[in-house]
Amino acid sequence: MKQKYFSINVWILCGVCIGLIVFTFILVVHNENMPNKINQDRDNLLGGSKTVLDRIKPIGQVNLGS
């Protein structure tokens, strides 16, 4: 009877380990291409002919339309 409980516990432990491995793999694969997207977005923002002052100027403006 002890052998049955031991084998059930081993299978449960294997299932938990496989679940953690799959979860870790999905988490890593999902975030693998994030730096490329960030660099591409950054290059698009900074690649224009605008200067730093042209990009900062609209931040402090308040438009009061009537």
C-alpha positions as CSV (number, residue, x, y, z in Angstrom):
1,M,0.0,0.0,0.0
2,K,2.9,2.3,0.7
3,Q,4.2,1.8,-2.8
4,K,0.9,3.1,-4.2
5,Y,1.0,6.3,-2.2
6,F,4.7,6.8,-3.0
7,S,4.0,6.4,-6.8
8,I,1.1,8.8,-6.6
9,N,3.2,11.4,-4.8
10,V,6.0,11.0,-7.4
11,W,3.5,11.5,-10.3
12,I,2.0,14.6,-8.6
13,L,5.5,16.0,-8.1
14,C,6.4,15.3,-11.7
15,G,3.2,17.0,-12.9
16,V,3.9,20.1,-10.8
17,C,7.5,20.3,-12.1
18,I,6.4,19.9,-15.7
19,G,3.8,22.6,-15.1
20,L,6.4,25.0,-13.7
21,I,8.7,24.3,-16.6
22,V,6.0,25.0,-19.1
23,F,5.0,28.2,-17.3
24,T,8.6,29.4,-17.2
25,F,9.1,28.6,-20.9
26,I,5.9,30.6,-21.9
27,L,7.0,33.5,-19.7
28,V,10.5,33.7,-21.2
29,V,9.3,33.2,-24.8
30,H,6.6,35.9,-24.4
31,N,9.2,38.5,-23.2
32,E,12.0,37.5,-25.5
33,N,11.3,40.0,-28.3
34,M,10.3,43.0,-26.0
35,P,13.7,44.7,-26.1
36,N,13.5,44.7,-29.9
37,K,10.1,46.4,-29.9
38,I,11.2,48.9,-27.3
39,N,14.3,49.8,-29.4
40,Q,12.2,50.1,-32.6
41,D,9.7,52.4,-30.9
42,R,12.5,54.5,-29.4
43,D,14.2,54.8,-32.8
44,N,10.9,55.9,-34.4
45,L,10.5,58.5,-31.8
46,L,14.0,59.8,-31.8
47,G,14.7,59.2,-35.5
48,G,12.8,62.3,-36.8
49,S,14.3,65.6,-37.6
50,K,12.8,67.2,-34.4
51,T,15.2,68.6,-31.8
52,V,14.8,68.0,-28.1
53,L,13.2,71.5,-27.7
54,D,10.6,70.7,-30.4
55,R,9.6,67.5,-28.6
56,I,9.4,69.1,-25.1
57,K,7.6,72.3,-26.1
58,P,4.0,70.8,-26.4
59,I,4.2,69.3,-22.9
60,G,3.7,72.5,-21.0
61,Q,1.2,74.1,-23.3
62,V,-2.5,74.5,-22.3
63,N,-5.0,75.0,-25.0
64,L,-8.1,77.0,-24.0
65,G,-10.6,76.8,-26.8
66,S,-13.7,78.8,-26.7
